[in-house]
Amino acid sequence: MKLKVRVVHYRCHGVDCWYADIDDADDRQPDDPYWYVDGCRTQAEALTAACAQLATLDQSVAAGAHPARVSGTTSYAA
């Protein structure tokens, strides 16, 4: 499984924010990722959260689990 991290900068109510998600490297539609975090104050914060989640996903996949997409879970961000 090849995964990618996407980090996006945006402004919300005049404040700089960062969003990160984890999805298939081959998925052209980023509408249903495996994980996301929103409202980070810095790019580094968003990237750190995504890297921590990648490590967790790696351990789960190594143990035989298949990651669930956001649409299939009740808790979206770590």
C-alpha positions as CSV (number, residue, x, y, z in Angstrom):
1,M,0.0,0.0,0.0
2,K,1.4,3.4,-1.0
3,L,0.2,6.3,1.1
4,K,0.7,10.0,0.7
5,V,0.5,13.0,3.0
6,R,-1.1,16.2,1.8
7,V,-0.6,19.4,3.7
8,V,-2.6,22.5,2.7
9,H,-2.4,26.1,3.9
10,Y,-5.6,28.1,4.1
11,R,-7.0,31.2,5.8
12,C,-10.1,31.0,8.0
13,H,-11.6,34.2,9.5
14,G,-8.3,36.0,8.8
15,V,-6.2,33.3,10.6
16,D,-3.6,31.1,8.9
17,C,-4.4,27.4,9.3
18,W,-3.1,24.1,8.0
19,Y,-4.8,20.9,7.1
20,A,-3.2,17.5,6.5
21,D,-4.6,14.2,5.3
22,I,-3.4,10.7,4.5
23,D,-4.7,8.9,1.4
24,D,-3.7,6.4,-1.3
25,A,-0.9,7.7,-3.5
26,D,-3.0,6.7,-6.6
27,D,-6.3,8.2,-5.4
28,R,-7.0,11.2,-7.6
29,Q,-10.0,12.3,-5.5
30,P,-9.0,13.5,-2.0
31,D,-12.6,13.3,-0.8
32,D,-12.4,10.3,1.5
33,P,-8.9,9.9,3.1
34,Y,-7.8,7.4,5.7
35,W,-7.1,10.2,8.2
36,Y,-7.1,14.0,8.5
37,V,-6.4,16.8,10.9
38,D,-7.7,20.4,10.5
39,G,-7.0,23.7,12.1
40,C,-3.3,23.3,12.8
41,R,-1.6,26.6,13.5
42,T,1.6,25.8,11.7
43,Q,2.7,23.6,8.8
44,A,5.1,21.8,11.1
45,E,2.2,21.0,13.5
46,A,0.2,19.5,10.6
47,L,3.1,17.5,9.3
48,T,4.1,16.2,12.7
49,A,0.5,15.0,13.3
50,A,0.5,13.3,9.9
51,C,3.8,11.6,10.5
52,A,2.7,10.3,13.9
53,Q,-0.5,8.9,12.2
54,L,1.6,7.3,9.4
55,A,3.6,5.5,12.1
56,T,0.4,4.3,13.7
57,L,-1.0,3.1,10.3
58,D,2.3,1.4,9.6
59,Q,2.1,-0.6,12.8
60,S,-1.5,-1.5,12.1
61,V,-0.8,-2.7,8.6
62,A,2.2,-4.7,9.8
63,A,-0.1,-6.4,12.3
64,G,-2.5,-7.4,9.4
65,A,-5.1,-4.7,9.7
66,H,-6.4,-2.7,6.7
67,P,-6.9,1.0,7.3
68,A,-10.4,2.4,7.2
69,R,-11.4,5.5,5.3
70,V,-12.8,8.5,7.2
71,S,-16.3,7.7,5.8
72,G,-16.1,4.3,7.6
73,T,-15.1,5.6,11.0
74,T,-16.7,7.7,13.7
75,S,-13.5,9.5,14.8
76,Y,-11.7,11.4,12.1
77,A,-8.6,13.0,13.6
78,A,-6.0,12.0,16.1
